[in-house]
Amino acid sequence: MNIKFLGGARTVTGSCFYLSRDGIKILVECGMHQGHDADAVNRAAFDFDPAGISCLFLTHSHLDHIGLVPRLVKEGFRGKIITTSAAADIIELILYDSAHIQESDAEWYNRKAVETGQQPVVPLYTSKDVDMVLPLIQRKQYNEIEKLCEGIRYRFVDAGHILGSATLELWYQEGQAEKKIVFSGDIGKRENPIVQDPVFVEETDYLTIESTYGNRNHKSMDESIDELVDVIKKTFKRRGNVIIPSFALGRTQDVLLVLNRLVKQDRLFRINVYIDSPLAEKITKVYVNHPEYFDEEARRIFDVSNREALRIHFTRSTEDSMALNRIRKEAIIIASSGMCDAGRVRHHLRHNLGRKESSIVFVGYQAEGTLGRKIVDGAKQVEVLGDRITVRAGIHTLGGFSAHADQSELLDWISCFRTSPEIFIVHGEEEVSLEFQGLIQKRFGYKTHVPYKGEEFSI
C-alpha cells in the first residue's frame, strides 16, 4: 500500500490523502483550501484521475475535509462516498451552501468583469454538481467493521469533534500479513458540548494524526464560559453588541447550548441571540434529529426552541440580515463564516469592528491568511467588504470553545496505543506540526513524519 499526502500537509486546511494498492485507489477526505491563494489552490488540477478513484472516505462534514467533493464528481468520480449517517445529513447542507456561494461569487465577479473588460469566471462547482454527489453517499454507523473489497476492511469510531465525526480504521492485506492504518480525522476535546468524548484506538501499524493545536493547550471550558459571561455583561453595559463569527456547523450549536445553560442558571438575563445564517438553522435541526450522538447533558438541555430560556431569532432573508445592522446595543449576533472570509459576518464586522462599545468573540480556529486571523493577531486596520476599518472593538479569543483536542489531549490520545505506530503528522501549520513531532519523539520514541504536499510513502 502507498499513501500520498495531497492536502492538509504542513497546513491546516484542504485535507486529502491518496491510497493505492494493486489497482485500487482510495481517497480519505477531499477538502477545500482556505486562506492564502485559496481560489488558485482549489482550482488547481487534481494529482490523480478522479474517474480512477474507487472509494472516498469522509471523516466528517467540515468544508476543509469535504469542500472539493462536487468538483471531484464533476471531473469523473463515480465511486462510493462512505461516511457516518449524521455526517451525511450535514454534508448535503454544507455542499449546497458552498455551491450557492460559488455561484453567487462568480455572478458578482462577472458583473464587474463586464464593466472592466476582464475575462469572466466559472464557479468552482454548482448545485447541479452537488446533485451528482448525493446518490454516491453510503451511510455507516460507528463501531461496525465493514468490507470495502477483497483484502480491505474499515471501521468508523467516534472522534468527538462534531456531530457524526469519525476516526477511520483501515485494515489491508500486505502479503501474508494484515496491516492497519488509522486516520484520526479531527479529534475532539473531552469537554466538547453536545457530542460524546472521542474514542481511543489501541492498535495500529500506521497513524495519520491532525495537529491543529499541537503546540498549545486550551483554557478549560469553564474558564472560557466565565470569560464569555464577563464579555457579554461588560459589552452590554457599554451599550454595544457582541459579534461571534462562528462556523454554521458545530460552533454555533455549542454556543447556543452554552448560552441556553447560562440563562437557565440565571447567570445571564433577557438575552437576545440572532443566528444570522440560514445554514446554521438547518444544521441545528439536523442536530436535534440526531440525539443518539449527544452526551448525557446535551440530551437534557439541548432545546433551542425553548424561547423562555433564551430568545433566539433566526434570520432567513437578506433583508432580515441587513436589519440587524440597525441594532446598536445589547444584541448577540452569531454569523458565519467562522474565519470571516465569507458570509454575512463580514457585514456585522463592518458595522461593529470600529465601535469601542462592541466586542468580537472568536470561538474557533483562524487559519493563516484569513480575515479572522488578522483580527486575532492584533491588526489595527483591516479591509472588510472593500472598506478600511480601524479596529476599536474588544477582541476576545475563547480557546475552550474549540472543537479540537489540544496538545495534551492529542498526546493522551496517542498514549493509548499498545503498539508502536509509525506516525504521519498532518492538518497543522508547519511550525506547529514540527513542534508536535518533536514532542511525540521525545515522549514515545515513535518514528514520525511531517509530510510535504505530494510526498509519498510505502506502508
N, C-alpha and C positions, 0 to 999 in steps of 0.2 A: 504494500500500500504506500502511495506517495501522498503527501499533503503539501499544498501550495498556499501561501498566505497572500490574498489578493485585496484585502481591505482590513481595517482595524489593526494594521501593523504599524507600530510606532505612532499611532494616532487613535483618538477615541471613537471616531465615527466611521461609518461605511464598512461594517464588518462583513467579511466574505472569505470563506475557506473552501478550498477545492481539493477533493479527494479523488484519487484514481487508482484502479486496480483491475487488471485483466479485462480492459474494455468497459468496465463500469465506472461512471463518472458521477460524483455526488457533490452537491454544494451544501454547506452549512452556512446559512444567512445570505442575504443579498441586500445589503443595507445602503442607504443613501449617505453620501458625504455631506457634512455640514461645516461651515466655517470658511477658511481661506480657499479661494478658487473652487468653490463648491460646484458651480454650474459646469465648469470645464471638466472637472473630475467625473461628475455624474454623466456627462455626455461622451466621455472617452470610450473607445471600443472595449468590449469585454476581452479578457485574456483567454477566452475559450469560446467554443462554438455553443451557443445556448441550446441548439437543437440536439446536441450530443449529451446533454445532462439528463440522467435518468431519474434523479430524485433531488429535491431541495428540502432540507430540514430548516425550520424556523423555530428558534428557542422562545421568542416572544414577539410582541407586536409593536415595539418602538420603531420609529421611522429609520433610525440608523442601523436597523437589522433587517428591515423588510422593504425599504423605500424604493429599491430598483427592481422589485419583482415584476411589476407591469411591463417595464422595459425588457426584462428577460423574456417574458412571454411574447411581447411584440416582435422580438427578434428570433423567435422559433422554438422556445422551450415548450414542451408538451408533456413533461414527466409529472411525477407525483409531487405535491407540496404537502409535507407532513408536519403537523403542529398539534398543540393541545386544543380541546374544544373551546375553552373560553378565549384563547388567543385567536382562534379562527373567527369568532364573532367580532372581535375588535379589529382584526386585520382588515376585514371588509370595510369598516368605517374609516379607518386610517387611510387606506389606499384611495377610496373615493374622494376623501377630503384632499389628499395630496394631488390627485389628478385635477380636481377643481382649481387648486392653487396654480398648477402648471398651466392650465388653460387660461385662467384669468390673467396671470403674469404675462403670458405670450400675447394675449389680446391687448393688454395695456402697452406693452413694448411696441407692438406692431402699429398701434395708432401713432405713437411717437415716431416710429421709423418712417411712416408715410410722410410726416411733416418735415423730417430732416433728410430724407432721401437715403436712409440706411436700408440694409437688407432685412427683410422680415425673418422672424424665428418661428420654429415649430415647437409645440410643447414637448417636453421630455417624454410624456405619455398622456393619454386621455382617459376619460371614463370608459370608453369602449375597450381600451386595453385592459382595464380592471375587470370588465365583464368577462374577459377571456381567462382571468386568473381564477375566479371563484370555483368553477367546476373541477379544477385540478386539486383543490384542497381536501386532504383527508384528516379527520379529527381523531385524535388519540387521547387516552386517559393516562394519568400518572401511574407509574409502577408496573406497567404491563409490558413484558418483553415480547416484541413483535419480530417477525421475519421480514426483512426487506427483499432479499433474494438469496440464492444459494450461497452460503458462506458468510452472510452478513445479517446480524441481528441488532436491534436497538431498543432503548427504553428511555422514556422521559421521567425525571423526578422533579419535585417542586423546588424551584430556585428561590422562592420567597421574595421576588423582586417587584413584580406587578401581577395583576390578575392573569392566571394562565401561564406565567413564565416558567421555563424549564431549564434544567441541565440535561444534556443529551449524553447517554452512554451508548457507545457503538462497538460491538464485537465483530471481528472479522478473522477469517481463516488465513493464516500465513504459513504455507507449507503444511506440516503436520500439527502445528500449534495454533491455538486460538489467541489472538491478541485483542487488546481493548484500548480505545481512546475515548476520553471524556472531554466534552466541550462544556465549559461551565455556564455559558450564557452570561447574563448579568446576575451576579449573586446579590441577594437582598441582605439587608442588615436585620439583626434579630428583633429590633424594636419597630419594624415597619407596621404602621396601622393597617388594618383590614386583612391583609394576606397573612398566611401562616409563615413560620420561620423556615429558612432554607433547609433542605435535606442534605446531609453529609454523605458523600460517596466514599467507600472504604478501599476499593481496589481498582487499579488501572495500570497499564503499561505506559501510557502517554496522557498528558493533560494539557489542554489549551485553556488558559485561565485569563479572565479580564483583570485589569489593574487600574481601573479608573481612579480609585483613591488609594493606590498602592504606596503613597508617600505620606499619608497623614490619617489621623483619626478624627471622627466626628465628635461634636458635642453630643451629650445624651439627648434623647428626645424630650425628657423633662426640662432640661436647660433651654432647649430651643422653644418649647411651648411657653415657658416663663418669659423668654425674650419676646416672643410674638405678642403675648398679652401686654407687655410693657410698651412695645412699639405702637400697638393699636390705641391704647389709652392715651399715650403722650401725643400721638398724631391727632386724635380726635380733640384733645384739649387745645391743640394749636389750630383747630378748625381746618384740618387738611384731610386728604384721602390716603388710604393705604392701597397701593397698587401691587399686586402679586403676579408677576409673569410666571405662568405655570403651564406645564405640559398638559394637554387635554386628557392624556392617559396617565393615570397613576397619581401624580402630584395633586391634581385638582380634587380627586376623590379623597385623598389622605387629608388635605387641608380642610375640606368640608367636614369630615368626621371629627377632626380635632376641634374646629370651631363649634360644632354641634355639642361636643362634650363640654367645652368651656362654658357655653351658655347654660347647659343643664346643671353645671357645678356652681353657677352664679359667679363666675369669675369675669364674665362679660355680660353686658345687658343691652337689649334693644339693638341688636346688630343687624344691619342690612348688608347682605352679601350679594354682589352682582356677578353672575357667571357669564362672561361675555365670550362665549364660544359655543356655537351650535354643536360642534363635535363633542365637546366635553359633556353636554347634556345627554347626547346619545350614548356616549361611553358610560356615563353614570348609570343609565338604565341597564346596560349590559352587566355592570357590577351588581346591581340589585337582583338581576336574574340569575346570578351565579353564587348564591350564599354558600355553596358547598366548598368554595375556596377560601372562605373567610376564617379568621381566627375567632376565638370564643367571644372576645369583647365586641368585635365588629358585628357579629350576629345579633348581639343585644341592642346596640345603639345606632347601627348604620341605617338611618331612616331620614333621607334628605327631604322627604315630603312633609316632615313634621314642622310646620311653619311656626308653631308655638315655641319651639326651642330655638329656631334660627330662621330669620327672614331671608329666604333665598329667592332671588329673582333671576330667571334665565332670559337673556336677550336673544332673540331669534333673527330679527331683521337688521339690515344695515342701519336703518333709521333708529331702531332701539339702541344700537351700539353708540351711534352718534349722540343720542340724548344723554348718555352717561357723562359726556364731557361737559354738560351744563351743571352737573353735581359738583359743588365746590368743597363740601365738607362731609365728614363722618360717613364715608362710604368705603367698603372693602370691595375692590374690583379685581376679580381673578380672570385673567385673559391669556390666551396663547398668542404667539408661541413662547415656550419656556425660555428660549435663548434670545428672544426679542428680535430675531431677524425676519420675521414674517408675522402675519396675522394682525388681529385687532389691538393687541397690547401696544403696538407702536403708536397708535393714536392717543392712548391713555398716557403713555410716556411723554408724548409731545405736549400734553396739557398739564402734566404734573411734575416732570423732572425739574423744571425751572422754579418750582414753588417750594420755598423753605418750610412751608406748613405741612407738606405731604411727605410720605415715606414710600420707598420702593423696597419690597421684601423679596429676596431671591430664595427659592426653596428647592432648586435643582441645579445640576451641573451646567456650567457655562463653558462651551468649547472655545478653543483659541480662535480668534478672528471674528467672533460673533459680537453683536452689539451688547448683549448681556455681559460678556467677558470684559469689554472695555469699561462698562459702568462699574462692575465689581472691582476691577483693577484700579479704580480711582480716577478715571478720565475727568478732567474739569469741563470739557465740552465734548459733545457727541452729535453726530448727524442723525436725525430721525425724520424719515419721510421728506428728505430734501432740506429740512430746516436745521440750522446750527443751534443747539440748545446748550445753555450753560447749566451744569448740574448743581442745583441748590437743595434738592430734596435729600432727606436722610436715606442712606443706602445701607441695607442690612442683608447679611447672608446667614441663613439658618441651616447649618450643615446637618442638624439632626433630622431634618425632613428628607434628606437624600434617601433614595430607594436603594442605593448601592452599599454593599459592605465596605467598611473602611479597612485600613491597613491591618489592624489587629484581627478583625473578623475574617479577612482573606487568609491570613496566616493560620488562624484557628481551623478554617475550612480545609486547608492543605494538611494540617497536622493529623487529620482523621484517617489519612491513607495508611493502611497497613503494609502496602507495597512501597517501592521507591520509584515513582514515576519520573520519566523524562518530561520536562515542562516547557511549554511554549507560552510566553507572556505576551498578551495582546490587549487591545482595547484600552490603551492608556497613552497619554502624551509621552514622547520618547524619554525624557529625563525621569519621568515617574516610573515607567516600565523598567528602566535600567536600575533605578534605586531599589525597586521591588525585587528585581533579580538578585541584587546583592544580599538583600535580607533573606531570601529563600536559600541561597547558597550557604550563608553563614549559619542559619538555624537548622537546615535539614541536610545540607550537603548534596542536594539533588542536581543532576545535570539539567541546565536551563538554557533557553534561547530567547532572545528578543528579536523575532524575525523582521527583516526588511520586507517591504511590499515586493511581491514577486518571488521571494525566496522559497525554495522547495526542499523538502526533507523526505527521506525514505524511512518509513516506520513499520 
